[in-house]
């Protein structure tokens, strides 16, 4: 049985049986459906094709040894959640479709005390950099305790009551007074009691994620391709004859590659160096909560990466088109595009001298490297 949480060995195999009707098969395929409407494209290599099969009957195994079955089990859920039956009424040989339907109904049952809380906690985490429960993937005995249990319950109830609308929870959070606080607030008594701001008496200053940084740089420079949907882009060289090994970055900077980072091909065998330096997780490892570090490698990447240099050049071209050749107007326009504000008089004077000595492209690169561009206050 589970060492800490009330989950038995039998329940482990019952939950495993819920997913027992799907498998992966390696098939050599030369044509794979890549889009709606029956559109097809040629493909060569090994295709990992999920396919449904008649689910096998699962058995409880003695210490996990497949040679020592202790009795057959039926697909079922956990019985330890108060107010929610764990028995899904499925036979041992229930078809795959019924198993998944029963699981989805059990997860989204309004009486389920975990699903809604886990979901709203993850949404909160991405807005504040820390969840109300600090262990987003562990609500068990060894997980963190909620800093604001009543708030977590309120958000979960609101989530269920408004039809499981994620957009509604986003709207509720960002309109709150808590979210709209400043990060530079000073409060002596609060600092003495809660120096790490767990109780949220001010905003936390946070560095943006690697994907956000890449997208923002493309958008500000005017290079972002806003196309939504469809096949993604690949920015790593691939060796399809050697188990799909992805190696060095291609360095492409064009309309096809300058899409939002969400459309990037995430290869388990390789990550983009700049994204990796900004704590994008290893694609081969599960990461419920990202690290957020500040290292010299990040500054070196921002100053020397060819992607950043190309974006700075594009931004300089955009500024010249929109502001003309007047240096002061160029500085004001670049500052507004990158930092969403006008420069102060002192900032403008320093910028004016820099542009005259180093050029507009270098100035645009400096703006991308400012804390104001990299951090959210």
C-alpha positions as CSV (number, residue, x, y, z in Angstrom):
1,X,0.0,0.0,0.0
2,X,1.0,3.6,-0.4
3,X,3.4,4.7,2.4
4,X,1.7,7.9,3.3
5,X,-1.7,8.3,1.6
6,X,-4.8,6.0,2.0
7,X,-4.3,4.2,-1.4
8,X,-4.1,0.4,-1.4
9,X,-2.2,-1.8,-3.8
10,X,-5.5,-3.1,-5.1
11,X,-6.7,0.4,-5.9
12,X,-3.4,1.0,-7.8
13,X,-4.1,-1.9,-10.2
14,X,-7.8,-0.9,-10.4
15,X,-6.8,2.6,-11.6
16,X,-4.2,1.1,-13.9
17,X,-7.0,-1.0,-15.5
18,X,-8.9,2.2,-16.4
19,X,-6.1,2.9,-18.9
20,X,-5.5,-0.7,-19.9
21,X,-7.3,-0.4,-23.3
22,X,-4.8,1.8,-25.1
23,X,-1.4,1.0,-26.3
24,X,1.3,2.2,-28.6
25,X,2.5,0.4,-31.6
26,X,5.5,1.1,-33.8
27,X,4.6,0.9,-37.5
28,X,6.4,1.8,-40.6
29,X,4.0,4.4,-42.2
30,X,4.5,6.4,-45.3
31,X,1.3,8.5,-45.1
32,X,-0.1,9.9,-41.9
33,X,-3.1,12.1,-41.4
34,X,-1.8,15.5,-40.3
35,X,-4.9,17.6,-40.4
36,X,-8.7,17.9,-40.6
37,X,-10.6,17.1,-43.7
38,X,-8.5,14.1,-44.6
39,X,-5.4,16.1,-45.6
40,X,-2.4,13.9,-45.8
41,X,1.3,14.4,-46.0
42,X,4.2,12.0,-46.7
43,X,6.1,10.8,-43.8
44,X,9.0,8.3,-43.6
45,X,10.3,6.6,-40.5
46,X,8.8,4.9,-37.4
47,X,5.4,6.3,-36.4
48,X,4.3,5.8,-32.8
49,X,0.6,5.3,-33.4
50,X,-1.8,5.0,-30.5
51,X,-4.4,2.3,-31.1
52,X,-7.2,0.9,-29.0
53,X,-7.3,-2.8,-28.2
54,X,-9.5,-5.1,-26.2
55,X,-8.5,-4.3,-22.6
56,X,-6.8,-7.1,-20.7
57,X,-8.0,-8.2,-17.3
58,X,-5.7,-6.8,-14.7
59,X,-4.7,-8.6,-11.5
60,X,-3.3,-7.6,-8.2
61,X,0.3,-8.6,-8.2
62,X,2.3,-9.7,-5.1
63,X,4.9,-6.9,-4.6
64,X,4.5,-6.1,-8.3
65,X,5.7,-9.5,-9.5
66,X,3.8,-10.4,-12.7
67,X,4.5,-14.1,-11.9
68,X,2.5,-13.9,-8.6
69,X,-1.0,-12.7,-9.3
70,X,-3.3,-12.5,-6.3
71,X,-6.6,-12.1,-8.0
72,X,-8.3,-10.2,-10.8
73,X,-9.5,-6.6,-10.3
74,X,-12.1,-4.5,-12.0
75,X,-11.4,-0.9,-13.3
76,X,-12.2,1.4,-10.5
77,X,-11.2,4.7,-8.8
78,X,-10.0,5.7,-5.3
79,X,-12.3,5.1,-2.4
80,X,-10.6,7.5,0.0
81,X,-12.2,10.7,-1.3
82,X,-15.0,11.6,1.0
83,X,-18.4,11.9,-0.5
84,X,-17.5,10.2,-3.8
85,X,-17.9,6.5,-4.5
86,X,-14.8,4.8,-5.8
87,X,-16.6,1.9,-7.4
88,X,-17.4,2.9,-11.0
89,X,-19.6,-0.1,-11.7
90,X,-17.4,-1.5,-14.4
91,X,-16.9,-5.1,-15.2
92,X,-13.4,-6.6,-15.5
93,X,-13.8,-6.8,-19.3
94,X,-15.5,-3.4,-19.8
95,X,-14.6,-1.8,-23.2
96,X,-12.1,1.0,-23.4
97,X,-14.7,3.7,-24.1
98,X,-16.8,2.9,-21.0
99,X,-13.7,2.9,-18.8
100,X,-12.6,6.4,-19.9
101,X,-16.1,7.8,-19.8
102,X,-16.5,6.5,-16.2
103,X,-13.2,8.0,-15.2
104,X,-14.0,11.4,-16.7
105,X,-17.3,11.5,-15.0
106,X,-15.7,10.5,-11.7
107,X,-13.0,13.2,-12.0
108,X,-15.5,16.0,-12.8
109,X,-18.2,15.0,-10.3
110,X,-19.0,18.1,-8.3
111,X,-18.5,16.0,-5.2
112,X,-14.9,15.3,-6.1
113,X,-12.9,17.2,-3.4
114,X,-9.6,17.2,-5.3
115,X,-10.1,17.8,-9.0
116,X,-11.4,21.4,-8.8
117,X,-8.9,22.3,-6.1
118,X,-5.9,21.0,-8.0
119,X,-7.0,22.9,-11.2
120,X,-7.6,26.3,-9.5
121,X,-4.4,25.9,-7.6
122,X,-2.4,25.4,-10.8
123,X,-4.1,28.5,-12.3
124,X,-3.2,30.5,-9.2
125,X,0.4,29.2,-9.3
126,X,0.9,30.5,-12.9
127,X,-0.4,34.0,-11.9
128,X,1.5,34.3,-8.6
129,X,4.6,32.1,-9.0
130,X,3.4,30.0,-6.0
131,X,0.3,27.9,-5.5
132,X,-2.0,28.2,-2.5
133,X,-0.8,24.7,-2.1
134,X,3.0,24.8,-2.8
135,X,3.1,21.3,-4.2
136,X,0.9,21.4,-7.3
137,X,1.1,17.7,-8.0
138,X,0.8,16.5,-4.4
139,X,-2.3,17.1,-2.4
140,X,-1.6,14.1,-0.2
141,X,-0.3,13.7,3.3
142,X,3.3,14.7,2.3
143,X,2.2,17.6,0.2
144,X,2.1,21.2,1.3
145,X,-0.7,22.7,3.4
146,X,-2.8,25.5,1.8
147,X,-1.8,28.9,2.9
148,X,-5.4,30.1,2.4
149,X,-7.7,27.1,2.7
150,X,-10.9,29.1,2.6
151,X,-9.8,30.8,-0.5
152,X,-8.9,27.5,-2.2
153,X,-12.4,26.2,-1.3
154,X,-14.0,29.3,-2.6
155,X,-12.2,29.2,-6.0
156,X,-12.9,25.5,-6.4
157,X,-16.6,26.0,-5.7
158,X,-16.7,29.0,-8.1
159,X,-14.9,26.9,-10.7
160,X,-17.6,24.1,-10.5
161,X,-20.5,26.5,-10.1
162,X,-19.5,28.5,-13.3
163,X,-19.4,25.4,-15.5
164,X,-15.7,24.6,-15.1
165,X,-14.8,27.8,-16.9
166,X,-11.0,28.3,-16.8
167,X,-11.5,31.8,-18.3
168,X,-13.8,32.7,-15.4
169,X,-11.2,31.8,-12.8
170,X,-8.5,33.8,-14.7
171,X,-10.8,36.8,-14.8
172,X,-11.6,36.5,-11.1
173,X,-8.0,36.3,-10.1
174,X,-6.6,39.2,-12.2
175,X,-9.4,41.5,-11.1
176,X,-8.7,40.8,-7.5
177,X,-7.0,43.4,-5.2
178,X,-4.4,40.7,-4.3
179,X,-3.3,40.4,-7.9
180,X,-3.2,44.1,-8.5
181,X,-0.8,44.8,-5.6
182,X,2.7,46.4,-6.2
183,X,5.8,44.3,-5.7
184,X,7.7,47.3,-4.2
185,X,5.3,47.8,-1.3
186,X,7.0,48.3,2.1
187,X,5.3,47.1,5.3
188,X,7.6,46.6,8.4
189,X,5.2,44.5,10.5
190,X,4.3,42.3,7.5
191,X,8.0,41.8,6.7
192,X,8.7,40.7,10.3
193,X,5.9,38.2,10.3
194,X,6.0,36.9,6.7
195,X,9.3,37.8,5.0
196,X,8.8,35.3,2.2
197,X,5.4,36.8,1.4
198,X,3.5,33.5,1.7
199,X,0.4,35.5,2.8
200,X,0.5,37.7,-0.2
201,X,0.7,41.2,1.5
202,X,2.5,42.4,-1.7
203,X,3.1,41.1,-5.2
204,X,6.1,38.9,-5.9
205,X,8.6,40.1,-8.5
206,X,9.0,37.3,-11.0
207,X,11.2,36.7,-14.0
208,X,9.1,35.8,-17.1
209,X,9.4,32.2,-18.4
210,X,11.6,31.3,-21.3
211,X,8.7,30.9,-23.7
212,X,7.2,34.2,-22.7
213,X,10.6,35.9,-23.2
214,X,11.0,34.5,-26.7
215,X,7.4,35.4,-27.7
216,X,7.7,39.0,-26.3
217,X,11.0,39.6,-28.1
218,X,9.5,38.5,-31.4
219,X,6.4,40.6,-30.8
220,X,8.2,43.8,-29.9
221,X,10.6,43.4,-32.8
222,X,7.6,43.0,-35.2
223,X,8.8,39.5,-36.2
224,X,6.1,37.4,-34.6
225,X,4.1,35.2,-36.9
226,X,0.6,35.2,-35.2
227,X,-0.7,32.2,-37.1
228,X,-2.7,29.9,-34.8
229,X,-3.1,26.1,-35.1
230,X,-1.7,23.7,-37.6
231,X,1.7,21.9,-37.6
232,X,4.4,23.4,-35.4
233,X,7.9,24.4,-36.3
234,X,11.2,22.7,-35.8
235,X,14.3,24.6,-34.8
236,X,16.6,21.7,-34.2
237,X,18.4,19.5,-36.7
238,X,16.9,16.0,-36.8
239,X,18.6,12.7,-37.6
240,X,15.5,10.5,-38.4
241,X,17.7,7.5,-39.1
242,X,19.1,7.4,-35.6
243,X,16.1,7.0,-33.4
244,X,14.9,10.6,-34.2
245,X,17.9,12.3,-32.6
246,X,17.6,16.1,-32.4
247,X,20.9,17.9,-32.1
248,X,22.0,21.5,-32.9
249,X,19.7,24.5,-33.4
250,X,19.1,25.4,-37.0
251,X,19.3,29.1,-36.3
252,X,16.4,29.8,-38.7
253,X,14.8,33.2,-38.4
254,X,11.9,33.4,-40.8
255,X,8.1,33.4,-40.8
256,X,7.8,29.7,-40.4
257,X,10.1,29.6,-37.3
258,X,9.0,32.8,-35.7
259,X,5.7,31.5,-34.4
260,X,4.8,31.4,-30.7
261,X,6.9,29.0,-28.7
262,X,3.9,26.9,-27.9
263,X,4.1,25.6,-31.5
264,X,7.7,24.5,-31.1
265,X,8.5,20.8,-31.6
266,X,9.5,19.7,-28.1
267,X,12.1,17.0,-28.7
268,X,12.8,14.9,-25.7
269,X,16.4,14.5,-26.8
270,X,17.2,18.2,-27.0
271,X,16.2,21.7,-25.9
272,X,16.9,25.1,-27.3
273,X,19.9,26.5,-25.4
274,X,18.4,29.9,-24.7
275,X,15.2,28.4,-23.5
276,X,17.1,26.0,-21.3
277,X,19.1,28.8,-19.7
278,X,15.8,30.4,-18.7
279,X,14.7,27.2,-16.8
280,X,12.5,25.6,-19.5
281,X,12.3,22.0,-18.1
282,X,14.0,19.1,-19.7
283,X,11.4,17.7,-22.1
284,X,12.1,14.2,-20.9
285,X,11.3,14.9,-17.3
286,X,8.0,15.8,-15.7
287,X,8.1,19.2,-14.0
288,X,5.0,20.2,-12.1
289,X,6.8,23.3,-10.8
290,X,9.6,25.1,-12.6
291,X,12.7,26.4,-11.1
292,X,13.3,30.1,-11.4
293,X,17.0,31.0,-11.3
294,X,19.1,34.1,-12.1
295,X,22.4,33.1,-13.5
296,X,25.2,34.7,-15.6
297,X,24.4,32.3,-18.4
298,X,21.1,34.0,-18.9
299,X,22.8,37.4,-19.4
300,X,25.3,35.9,-21.8
301,X,22.5,34.3,-23.8
302,X,20.6,37.6,-24.0
303,X,23.6,39.5,-25.1
304,X,25.2,37.0,-27.5
305,X,22.5,34.7,-28.9
306,X,22.0,35.1,-32.6
307,X,18.2,35.0,-32.1
308,X,18.4,38.1,-29.8
309,X,20.7,39.9,-32.3
310,X,18.3,39.3,-35.1
311,X,15.4,40.5,-33.0
312,X,17.3,43.7,-32.0
313,X,18.1,44.4,-35.7
314,X,14.4,43.9,-36.6
315,X,13.3,46.2,-33.8
316,X,15.8,48.9,-35.0
317,X,14.3,48.6,-38.5
318,X,10.8,48.9,-37.1
319,X,11.7,52.0,-35.0
320,X,13.3,53.7,-38.1
321,X,10.2,53.1,-40.1
322,X,7.8,54.4,-37.4
323,X,9.9,57.2,-35.9
324,X,12.1,58.4,-38.8
325,X,15.7,59.4,-38.4
326,X,15.3,61.7,-35.4
327,X,17.3,60.1,-32.5
328,X,15.0,61.3,-29.7
329,X,11.9,60.0,-31.5
330,X,13.7,56.7,-32.1
331,X,14.6,56.4,-28.4
332,X,11.0,57.2,-27.4
333,X,9.5,54.7,-29.8
334,X,11.9,51.9,-28.9
335,X,11.3,52.5,-25.2
336,X,7.6,52.5,-25.6
337,X,7.6,49.2,-27.7
338,X,9.9,47.3,-25.3
339,X,8.9,48.7,-21.9
340,X,5.4,50.1,-22.5
341,X,6.3,53.5,-21.2
342,X,8.2,56.7,-22.1
343,X,11.8,57.2,-20.9
344,X,12.5,59.7,-18.1
345,X,14.7,62.7,-18.9
346,X,17.8,61.0,-17.3
347,X,17.1,57.8,-19.1
348,X,16.7,59.7,-22.4
349,X,20.0,61.5,-22.0
350,X,21.9,58.2,-21.3
351,X,20.1,56.6,-24.3
352,X,20.9,59.4,-26.6
353,X,24.6,59.2,-25.9
354,X,24.5,55.4,-26.3
355,X,22.7,55.5,-29.6
356,X,25.2,58.0,-31.1
357,X,28.2,56.0,-29.9
358,X,27.0,52.4,-30.5
359,X,24.1,52.6,-32.9
360,X,20.4,51.9,-32.7
361,X,20.7,48.1,-33.0
362,X,22.9,47.9,-29.9
363,X,20.5,50.1,-28.1
364,X,17.6,47.8,-28.9
365,X,19.6,44.8,-27.7
366,X,20.2,46.6,-24.4
367,X,16.4,47.2,-24.0
368,X,15.8,43.5,-24.3
369,X,18.4,42.9,-21.6
370,X,16.9,45.3,-19.0
371,X,15.3,43.9,-15.9
372,X,12.1,45.8,-16.8
373,X,11.8,43.6,-19.9
374,X,12.7,40.4,-18.1
375,X,10.7,40.8,-14.9
376,X,7.1,41.3,-14.0
377,X,6.6,43.7,-11.0
